[in-house]
């Protein structure tokens, strides 16, 4: 059952309570503040304010008792939180680490009383919001680095650009076959000239982008305990020279496509 199905269940089985919440302007205002909150403390303050309202508590408790699959939704949210703390290397303060520990403890209790359940929901939504904001920030940083790298590449190395054959790679399911094709594409003489031009003209931007990508790759490898074949493994990169081309670019792409299977 997805979030939409849960909402339909709540509307049907907790109709009166749902309509009270749905027509409450004060609660609507708090939800809007919560949606736009970025600071951890503000998120927490708005959640506590929201769940101090008896009508909100009544609806949550009704949903928990009457929509059986809501537990599965909670488990999915917990998995999302746990996985992305590792995947995005999210650092929490001591204060929020204690709150996170409390969330995990409550999630492991076989039975929660009403107040414990409300505490659990507040913490669950708190960390879901915190993690989501961190993911957005991390992805925006990566997009900005990619944008800077591509603009530099186009400015200085456009004359070396070749017909893009990389779309072929995504359709290859077999790892060995895909690695072979990646090696062929990135060992092409024209591609090597392009990559060496980028290395020469955009070295710092290239290095920062590759370091950021390798951090994400390593976090995913750790999270899913992925075994990377020895022949495509890469150490952390502190500098890039012409001697590293094309082998660095080949292995970077081989690892990238391998990790796309794990989500």
C-alpha positions in Angstrom: 0.0 0.0 0.0 1.5 3.3 -1.0 1.1 6.8 0.6 -1.9 7.6 -1.7 -3.7 4.4 -0.6 -3.0 5.2 3.0 -4.5 8.6 2.5 -7.6 7.0 1.0 -7.9 4.6 3.9 -7.7 7.5 6.4 -10.3 9.5 4.5 -12.6 6.5 4.6 -12.1 5.1 8.1 -11.3 8.3 9.9 -13.6 10.5 7.9 -14.8 12.9 10.7 -11.3 13.4 12.1 -9.8 13.9 8.6 -12.4 16.6 7.7 -11.8 18.5 10.9 -8.0 18.6 10.1 -8.7 19.4 6.5 -10.7 22.5 7.3 -8.4 23.8 10.1 -6.6 26.9 8.9 -4.2 27.0 11.8 -3.1 23.4 11.1 -2.8 24.3 7.4 -0.5 27.3 8.3 1.7 25.0 10.5 2.0 22.5 7.6 3.0 25.3 5.2 5.7 26.4 7.7 6.9 22.9 8.1 7.1 22.4 4.3 9.3 25.5 3.9 11.5 24.8 7.0 15.2 24.1 6.4 16.7 24.6 9.9 16.6 21.5 12.0 15.3 23.4 15.0 12.6 25.1 13.0 11.5 21.7 11.6 11.3 20.2 15.1 9.5 23.3 16.5 6.8 23.2 13.8 6.3 19.4 14.2 5.9 19.7 18.0 3.5 22.5 17.4 1.5 20.4 14.9 1.3 17.4 17.2 0.4 19.4 20.2 -3.0 19.8 18.6 -5.4 17.2 19.9 -7.2 16.9 16.5 -3.9 15.9 14.8 -3.2 13.4 17.5 -6.7 11.9 17.2 -6.3 11.5 13.4 -2.9 9.9 13.7 -4.1 7.4 16.3 -7.2 6.6 14.3 -5.1 6.0 11.2 -2.7 3.7 13.1 -5.5 1.6 14.5 -7.7 1.4 11.4 -5.2 1.4 8.5 -3.2 -1.7 9.1 -0.6 -1.1 6.3 0.5 2.1 7.9 3.2 0.2 9.8 4.7 -0.8 6.4 4.8 2.8 5.4 6.6 3.7 8.6 9.1 0.9 8.0 9.7 2.3 4.5 10.3 5.7 5.9 12.8 4.3 8.5 14.7 2.4 5.8 14.8 5.6 3.7 16.2 7.5 6.7 18.8 4.9 7.7 20.0 4.2 4.2 20.4 7.9 3.2 22.3 8.8 6.4 25.0 6.4 5.1 24.5 7.2 1.4 24.8 11.0 1.8 27.2 10.8 4.8 24.9 12.9 6.9 26.5 14.1 10.2 24.1 14.8 13.1 24.9 16.8 16.2 25.0 15.1 19.5 21.6 16.4 20.3 20.0 15.0 17.1 22.0 11.8 17.4 20.2 11.2 20.7 16.9 11.9 19.1 17.7 9.5 16.2 18.6 6.8 18.8 15.3 7.4 20.5 13.5 7.0 17.1 15.3 3.6 16.6 14.4 2.5 20.1 10.7 3.3 19.7 10.7 1.6 16.3 11.9 -1.6 17.9 9.3 -1.7 20.6 6.6 -4.3 19.8 3.8 -2.2 21.4 3.6 1.6 21.8 1.2 3.4 24.0 -0.6 6.5 22.5 2.0 9.0 23.7 4.9 6.9 22.6 3.3 6.5 19.1 2.9 10.3 18.8 6.6 10.7 19.9 7.6 8.1 17.3 5.6 9.9 14.5 7.2 13.3 15.4 10.7 11.9 15.3 10.0 9.9 12.1 8.7 13.0 10.2 11.5 15.1 11.7 14.3 12.9 10.3 12.5 12.3 7.1 12.4 16.1 6.5 16.0 16.5 7.7 17.3 13.7 5.4 15.2 14.9 2.4 16.7 18.5 2.8 20.2 17.0 2.9 19.6 15.0 -0.2 18.4 18.0 -2.1 21.4 20.1 -0.9 23.8 17.3 -1.9 22.3 16.8 -5.3 22.3 20.5 -6.0 26.0 20.7 -5.1 26.7 17.8 -7.6 24.6 19.4 -10.3 26.5 22.7 -9.8 29.9 20.9 -10.1 28.7 19.1 -13.2 27.5 22.4 -14.7 30.9 24.1 -14.0 32.8 21.1 -15.5 30.6 21.0 -18.7 30.8 24.7 -19.2 34.6 24.6 -19.0 34.8 21.6 -21.3 32.6 23.3 -23.9 34.6 26.5 -23.7 38.0 25.0 -24.2 37.6 21.5 -25.7 34.5 21.7 -28.0 36.7 20.9 -31.1 37.5 17.5 -29.6 33.9 16.5 -28.9 32.8 13.3 -30.7 29.5 11.6 -31.6 28.0 10.5 -28.3 27.9 6.7 -28.1 27.4 6.6 -24.4 23.6 6.0 -24.6 24.5 2.4 -25.8 26.0 1.6 -22.4 22.8 1.9 -20.4 21.1 -0.9 -22.3 23.8 -3.5 -21.6 22.9 -5.6 -18.6 25.9 -8.0 -18.5 28.7 -6.4 -16.4 31.6 -7.8 -18.4 30.1 -6.9 -21.7 29.3 -3.4 -20.5 32.8 -2.9 -19.1 34.3 -4.0 -22.5 32.1 -1.4 -24.4 33.0 1.3 -21.9 36.7 0.6 -22.4 36.3 0.7 -26.2 34.5 4.0 -26.1 36.9 5.7 -23.7 40.0 4.3 -25.3 39.1 5.8 -28.7 41.8 8.2 -29.8 39.3 11.2 -30.2 37.8 10.6 -26.8 41.3 10.4 -25.2 42.1 13.8 -26.9 38.9 15.3 -25.4 39.6 13.9 -21.9 43.2 15.1 -22.0 42.1 18.5 -23.1 39.6 18.6 -20.2 42.4 17.5 -17.8 44.6 20.2 -19.1 42.1 23.1 -19.2 39.6 22.2 -16.5 41.8 20.2 -14.1 40.6 21.6 -10.8 36.9 21.4 -11.8 37.4 17.9 -13.0 39.2 16.8 -9.8 36.6 18.3 -7.5 33.7 16.6 -9.5 35.5 13.2 -9.5 36.2 13.4 -5.8 32.6 14.1 -5.1 31.5 11.2 -7.3 33.9 8.8 -5.7 32.6 9.8 -2.2 29.1 9.0 -3.3 30.3 5.7 -5.0 32.1 4.7 -1.8 29.0 5.4 0.4 26.8 3.3 -1.8 29.4 0.5 -1.9 29.4 0.6 2.0 25.6 0.7 2.3 24.9 -2.2 0.0 28.2 -4.1 0.7 29.0 -4.2 -3.0 31.9 -6.2 -4.2 33.7 -4.2 -6.9 35.8 -6.3 -9.3 39.5 -5.8 -8.7 40.2 -4.8 -12.3 37.9 -1.7 -12.0 38.6 -0.6 -8.5 39.8 3.0 -7.9 41.6 4.6 -5.0 40.6 8.0 -3.8 42.0 10.6 -6.3 44.1 13.4 -5.0 45.3 14.7 -8.4 44.8 13.9 -12.0 47.6 14.0 -14.6 47.7 13.1 -18.3 49.1 9.7 -17.3 45.8 8.9 -15.6 43.9 9.3 -18.9 42.2 7.2 -20.1 42.4 4.6 -17.3 40.8 6.8 -14.6 37.9 7.8 -16.9 37.3 4.2 -18.0 37.2 2.8 -14.4 35.1 5.7 -13.2 32.5 5.0 -15.8 32.6 1.2 -15.2 32.0 1.7 -11.5 29.3 4.3 -12.1 27.2 2.0 -14.4 27.8 -1.0 -12.1 26.4 0.9 -9.1 23.2 2.0 -11.0 21.8 -1.4 -10.2 21.7 -0.7 -6.5 19.0 1.7 -5.2 
